[in-house]
Structures are given as structure tokens and as C-alpha cells.
Amino acid sequence: MLQTVAATSVAAFASAAQAQAMVAESDAQATALGYKADATKVDKAKQPKYAAGQMCSNCALFQGAAGAAAGGCPLFAGKQVAGKGWCSAYAKKA
């Protein structure tokens, strides 16, 4: 019975992790980092560090699976970022 409870708890936690809310561009942390859910909409005048092709999915901080539409980021604890998004903390994946 204890194993069943443990397995159920693990499954529930995995489901909750997948159901994390997306970070909003208006979120204070997102605003501070210049986060955009669509990297092609980054204002290059305001974000001179941005270069075409940079996006969350190829950032070293992105915690989603390769090719995922969204994934976790340690900068936005408890929320997911868009795979096609971008912020000023971008660091190319090695």
C-alpha cells in the first residue's frame, strides 16, 4: 500500500510540473530581463544583446526537452518560458 501511495504522489508531482503556468511578459522579473515569448518581437534598440536565432530553447538555462514548446527556467521559478522566447540572460547552450 505504501508503494502505491508513493507512486501516486510521484505521478501527481510530474503532472503538476507539466502544468506549470507560463511566465507573463508583464511579470516583474520578465520585464526586468526584457523577456518576450516570441524572440522575433524583441526590440533590438532596447535589447542590443539580442541576435537573430537566439531563443529560450537553445539557451543553457532552458530546462525543457529538446524541441519543447515550453520549459522551465531557473530565472522564473515555478513558471515556464516559451521555447521560442528570449530574455537578456540568454546564454548559448554549449
N, C-alpha and C positions, 0 to 999 in steps of 0.2 A: 504494500500500500504506500509506503514511504517513497518508493521509486516512482510510482505513478504520480504522486504529488510533485516530486522533483521534476519529472519530465513535463508535466503540465505547466509548471512555473517557467521552465526554460522556453517552452513554446510560446507562452504568453509574452514573455520578455522579448523574444525575437519578433513577434508580431507588433509589439509596441514600438520597437526600434525602427521597423519598416514604416510605421505610420507617423513618424515624426513630422511635425509641421515644417513647412518651408519658411526660410527666413524672408522677411519682407524688406524691400529696398528702403522703406521708411523706418526700419528698426534702427535704434541709435547706433549700435555697433556697425551695422551695414552702411549707414550714412557716413560714419567716421572713416570707413575703409573704402568708400566710393563703390560699394557693391552694386552690380547690375545683374539681373537674372539673365540678360541677353548681352553677351560681350560685344556684339556688333553695335550696341547702343551706347557704349562708353564714350563720353565726351573727351576727346583726345586733348582738347585745350585745358581741361581741368585735371586730366589724368595723363600727363606726358609719359609716364612709365609704361602705359599700355602699348602693346604691339599686336598687330593682327595675328590671329591664331592662338593667342593666349586665352585659356578658359579654365574654369574650375576642374574639369575632367582631366586636364593634363598638368595640374598643379600638384606639387609634392604634399600639400596639406589635405587634398581631397581623399576622403575615406570610402567613397563608393567603389563599386566594381567597375572594371574597365568597360567603357561604353554605357554606363548607367546614366539615366536621365537626371538623377539627383543622388546626393550622398552627403554624409556628414562632413563637418569641418570643425577642427578644434577651436577656431575663432568664433564660432556661432554655436556654442554648447547647447545640445538638445534640439537643434534645428538642422534642416538640410539645406544645401545650396543647390542651385541648378547646375547640371553638368556643363551647360553652355554659358554659365555665368562667369563673372570676373570681379576681383577686388584688388586693391593696391598692395595686398600682401602676397600676391601671386609669386610663386617660386617654381621654376620649371622642374618637372619630375626628372630625376636622374635616370 
